[in-house]
Amino acid sequence: MIRLLDVLISLLGLLLGMPVLLVLIVLGLFDTGSPLFRQERVGRFGRPFTLIKFRTMRKDTASVASHLASSSSITRYGRFLRRTKLDEIPQLWNVLRGDMSLVGPRPCLASQEELISQRKALGVLNARPGITGLAQINGIDMSTPELLASTDARMLEELSVATYLRYIFLTALGRGAGDRVRG
């Protein structure tokens, strides 16, 4: 049922959001010259996939976890996208393709070995990664791997259609701060 909801909601979001997507792409062209950001992340069963987001940092920023990146790398437009969570919209394509779910553990980088190890031990890697989830709405990011992995595991154990919809609703209302970036 959750996969069906993923497909329906992401398809609807992409279709209805197309005008907004186009505007954000044009604004991104003026901001960095390259509005979309692609990065290899760890997916279901530990398999890599290419995550797509709107670019919020300068193009020359090192490919590291957000909490390790410098806040000076974020552009003014990027701050707006992060604050409004609009940078996440292109991930609806990842959801539609089956790389991700709307709700699940945030996909990490292959270099985040401690988090991957924790998630593997708790069975979290058996789930599709998600755009939002329990950790995100509670402001838990990848800077605390053990807490993040245990929160992800708890979310997956309790996941139902009702909690799935609740996490999406709370995210849409602006709950959670997203991944921290160093000052």
Disulfide bonds with the S-S distance in Angstrom:
none
